[in-house]
Amino acid sequence: MMAKAPPYPLMIGPIHPALKEPTMFKFTLEGERVIDVDLQPGFNHRGIEYLGMKRNPLQVLHLAERVCGICSGAHQFVFARVVEHAADIVSTERADYLRVLVAELERIHSHLLWAGVAGHELGFDSILYYTWKVREDVQDILELICGNRVNYSYYIFGGVRRDVTPEAVEKARKILQGYRKLEDTVLNVFLTDPTIAHRTRDVGTLTYDNAIKLCACGPLTRSAGVKKDVRFSQPHAAYGDMMGDFKAVIPSDYGYPNKGDVFSQIVVRLFEVFESVRMCDWILDNLPGGPITSEPNLSALLMAKLRMAEGEAVARVEAPRGEDIHYVRLKKGKMELDSWKVRVPTYGNIMSWLTMFKGAQIADIPIIIASIDPCIGCMDRVTIIDSETGRERDVHVDEIKSMARRAERGWK
């Protein structure tokens, strides 16, 4: 009888085909089956929080967008909200509706982008081309409303930067109507193809209990049947007015099991796309009148209110990838932020990888990595390893500054 082959390691990363951003996976394999995995991030830390604490809140509004390119609107949305809470600023009703409109348009574009990437990881580049072609229409609406397709610079303290014109509303309605007509086609492409089902059903499974225990968020946790969605569990802006008409998407509400596998995540994201289409229609049907900001003079706002504000706050929004949390502390008389902390969805979801990989095949690794829609750049934190002991250690900010100055001088 042939002896069983011992487990062997497989290193993937920090540069690899499943992600365009660097992170390291250390797999332990038995044949082609994954029996253990260790994750090592920390290759792409940008220090955005530190940079934000050297700038005033108005400057950080634009820096917040750069936390993540795909969720740029979500980060600016939540940063505007958290500063408003800390400084006792209230946005207008019309602005609250327009904020939700752009947030849901961003969700459509993000989920369609993810669907194309998922098709690519499965070897279906025709799906990539199709979904990204469909995604162009929502990018056109975002450009029409905000002036740009990415990094919209739309959210400001007390409201939004631009109003929507009747012409823009009419064009947006036509594009949204086109999405409703495409709903059956898009769902059929993804949910009835036998090859996609074979590659994604029971692959990368996250159980209901693990989703809660590991603090997963977004479509990942909803795919396991956990109704966790900040839009409805902690409604803000115009979401409170929409509670009776919309709810968190979980697979069982649409006739699919809540397995928490890759297929369940596809189900959640696709149905969320068309739920967001309906939400955008609802916003346009019920858009109230009035001003788009309570603080039209931002320079005066900075000098008179933000500079004299003192307090701290936490705010949350449901970004396309999941719950996005910002913390801010303001000090009276200080122009710069006293503290800024960002907890992005990927930071809450990466621990789920450790259970999702176990039992998977090598060929499943790329799609499991892509399934949580990771953004390493906005998630990454620095890990310092002591060269003598080989162990992790804490580093004071003064040491990091010293290391930065030495690096600028060529480590002399």
N, C-alpha and C positions, 0 to 999 in steps of 0.2 A: 504493500500500500504506500502511495506517494506521501511523503511528509508535507504537512501544511506549511505554506510559506509564511515566514514571520512578517509582522507589520513593518512597513517602511515609510520614510518621510517623503513628502512632496512639497516643495516650496513654490508658491505662486506669488509673484510680486517682487518688489513694489511696482514694477511696470508689467502689465499683462493685458490681454485682449478684452477681458470682460469689463474693465474700467478704464476710463481715460485719465483717472487720477491715481496717485500712488498710495498703496497700502499693501501690507504683507500678510499672506495667509500661510500658515504652517500646518499642512494636513498630515495626518497619520492614516495610511491606507492598508487595507487587507485585500490583496488582489486589486480590484477596481472599486472597492467599496470604502467610503470614508468612515473611519471609526472614531476619529477625534480631530479637532482643529483648534489652533491657537491663532488669535488675531493680533497683529502688531501695526497700529496706525502710527501717526506722528511724523510723516514725511512731508507734509504739506501745510504746516502751521504758518499762518500769515500775520498773527498778532493784531487782528482788526479791533478787538476790544481795547487793547492798549492804545492803538492809534486814535480810537474814538474818545478816549479820556484826555487827549491833547487838543480836542476841538470843541467848539460850542455846539449846542443842540442842532442849530440850523445846518451846520456843516456835516454833522453826523447823519442827518436825514439822507444825504446822498451817499455817505459811506455805508449806511445800513443796507442799501440796495446791492452793494458789492459783496455782501456776505455770501450770496448765492445768485448766480445768473438766472436760473430757472424760476426760483421763488423770490425774485428781487422785489416784486410788489408786496408780497406777504411780509418780508422783513421791514420794509418801509412803513407798511400799515401798522404792524405791532409796535415799532419804535415810536411812531406818531402817537399811538394810543398810550404807551407807557409814560411818555413825557407829559402828555395831557393830564394823566392821572396825578403825576407828581406835582405839576404846576397848576392844577385846578383850572384847566382849559376845557371847554365843552365844544364839540363840533356841532354843526347845524344838521337839521333833519335831512335836507336834500343831500348834503355831503355824505351822511351815513349811508344813504341809498347808493350813491355813486361809488363809494368805497367798496361796497359789497359787489356791485356790478363788475368792477375791474378785478376784484379778487376771484370771482367765479369765472370770468373770462381767462384769467391766468391758470385756473385749475383745468379748464378745458385744454389749453395749449400744453400744459405740463403733462397731463395724462396721455394725450395723443403722442407727445414726444416719447414718453415712456413706452407706449405700445409699440412704436416703431423700433425702439432699442431692443425690446423683448423679442420682436420678430427677428431682428438681426442676430441676437445671441442664439436663437434657435435655428439659424441658417435660412430664414425666410426673408431675404432682402426685398422681395416684391411687396411684403407687408410693410416693411420700413418705408419704401417709396410711396405706397398708397396712403398710409396714415400721415406721413409728413406732408404730402400734397393736401390732404384734407385739413391739416393743421394751419396751412397758410391763410385760410379764411379768417380764423379767429385772430391771427396775428394782424390781419388787416383792420379788424375792429379795434384792437388795442392801439394800433397806430393812429386810427381815426380819432379816438377819444383822447389818448394821452400824448400823441405826437411822436411816439417811438414804439418799436416792436419789442424791445428789451430794455430794462432799466428805465421805467416809465417816468420817474420823478413826479408822480401824480399825487401822492399823499403829503399833506403839510399839516402843521399844527392848527387845529381848529377846523379842518375841512380838507378840501382838495384844490389842486392848482388850476384846473380847467373845467368848465361846464360842458355839457353836451348840447349841440345844436339840434334843431328839428331835423335837419338833413342827415346828421350823424345817426340819430335815432332811427330814421327810416331805413338807412343803409344797414344798420346793425340788425334790424328786424328781418330784412331780406336774407342776410347771411345766417341768422339763427334759424329761420325757416328752412334754409338749405340743410342745416345740420339735422333737423327733425326728419327730413326726408331720407337722410343717409343712415338713420338709426338702425333699421333692420339690416341694411347691407353690412355695416361695420360689425354689428353683433354676430351676424352669420359668418363673416370672415374668421373671427377669432374663436367663437364658441361652438362651432359645428365641425371644424376641421379635425379629422381623426389624428393627424400627425401632431398638431398642437396639443390635443388632449393627451396623447401618449407621452409627450415630452414634459407635460406640466402637471397632470393629475397625480396626486400622492407624491409629488416631488417638492422638497423643501418645506415640509409641513411644520407649522407652528400651532400647537394645541391652544385651546381656550385658556386653560390654566397657565400655561407658559406665557401667553400673551399678556396676562395680568401680572404674573410674577416678575417678568423681565421688563415691565413698563413699556411695552411696545405701543406705537401710536400710528395714527393715520390709516391708510388703506390696508396696511399689514395687519394691524390688530382687528380691524373690521372684517377682514377675510376669515378670521377665526371665530366670528360671531359676537365679538365684543362691541357693543354700541357706544363707542367712545369717539365723539366728534365735538370739538369745542364750539362749533357753530350752533349746536343745539343743546349741549349740556351746560354751556355758559354763554348764552346768546349775547351778542354785542352788535353795535352799529344797527343795521336794519334786520339782522337775523331774528331778533325777537318778534318782529312783525310777521315773519314768515313761518313761525313755528307750526301753525295749523296745516300748512300746505306741503311742507317738506320734512324729511327726516334723514337720519344717518343711514347709509346704504350698507346692508349686509347681504351675503349671497342667498340666504334662506328666504328673504323677502321676494326673490325673483326665481325661486324654484331650484336653486342649487344648494348643495350642502355647505355648511360652514366649516370647511376642512383646514383652512389656514395654509393651504398649499399654493404653489405658483398659479395654478388655474383659478383658485378662489380669488387671488389678487387681481388677475385679469378681469374677472367678473365684476369685482368692486369698482375698479377704475373705469371700466367701460360704462357701467350704469351710472357712475358719478358724472361722467362727461355729459350724458343726456339729461341727468337731473340738473346739472349746472346750466345747461341750455334753457331748461324750463324756468330756472330761477332768474336768469337774465331777462327772459320775457316778462316774468312777474315784476321785476324791478322797473322795466320800461313802462309797463302798464300802470304801475302805482307810484311813479316818481313824483314826489311832492314838489311844490314850488319853493321859492325863497332863495336866500344867498347860499353860496357854496363854501363859505368860510366865515367863522365868527371872529377871526383875527386877520383882516385883509392886509395890514401893514406888518410884514414879518420882521422888518428891521426894528420897528418900534416894539413889537412883541418881544424880541430878543432882549432889548435894553431895559424895557420897563417891567416885564413880567418874568421871563425866564431867568434873567440875571438875579432877580430878587426872590426867586422861588427857593424854597427849602423843603425837602421831603424825599421820600423814596416810594417806588411803586413797582408792581409786577403786572404785566399784561400778556395775554395769550391770543393767538389767532390760529385757525386751522389752515395751515399752508397745504399745498397739494400733497406734500410728503407726510404731513402729520402736524402734531401740535408744536407750534413755534412759540417760545417763551423769551421775553426780554425783561431784564431788571435794570432799573436806573435809580441813581441817587444824585440829587441836586443839592448844592450848598449855596446859601445866600451870599451874594456878592462875587461868586466865582463864575466866570464865563464858561469854562470847560465843564464837562460831565465829571462829577466826583467819582462815579463808578458806573460801569456798564457791563452787564453779563448777558450772554446770549446762549440759550439752550435750543439747538436746532433739532428737527425731527430725526435726522440720521443718528445723532448722539443717543437718542432714546431707542433706536431700532437695532444698532449693530450687535448688541448682546444676543439678540434673537438668532443671529447667524449660527451661533455655537450649537444650538439645538437643531436648526433647520438643515445643517450639513450632514449630521450624523445619519448614516445609513444610505446616503446618496451615492451615485456613481460619479466617476471622474467627469464624464460628459455632462453631468448636471451642474457642475460647479459654476460655469458662466451665468446660466439663467438664474440660479439661486442668488448669486451675488447681485445681479441686476434687479431681481424681483422686488427688493425693498426700496428701489429707486434711490440708491445712496448718493450723497453729495459729500465727498471726503473733504473738499476745500473748506466748506462751512462748518464741518464737524471737528476737524483735526485739532488736537492739543499736543503740546510737547511732552515727551517722556524723557527724562534724564537718567542715563545709566552710569553708575560709578564705574570707571575703568578698572579700579582695583578690586572691588568686591563683586562686580557684575550685577549689582542690585539697583532697583529704582530708588531715587532719592528726591526729596523736595529741594527746590532751589529758590532762594530769595530773589526778588526783583532786581536788587542791586547787582547780584552776580550775573544775571541775564544782561543787564546794561553793560557791565564790564566786558562780557564775552562779545557783545555786539561791537563795542569800541575796538576791541582787539582784532575782530574780523575785518573792520574797516581799514585797520593799519596792516593787514596781511598777517595777523597773529604774531607780530613781533614783540 
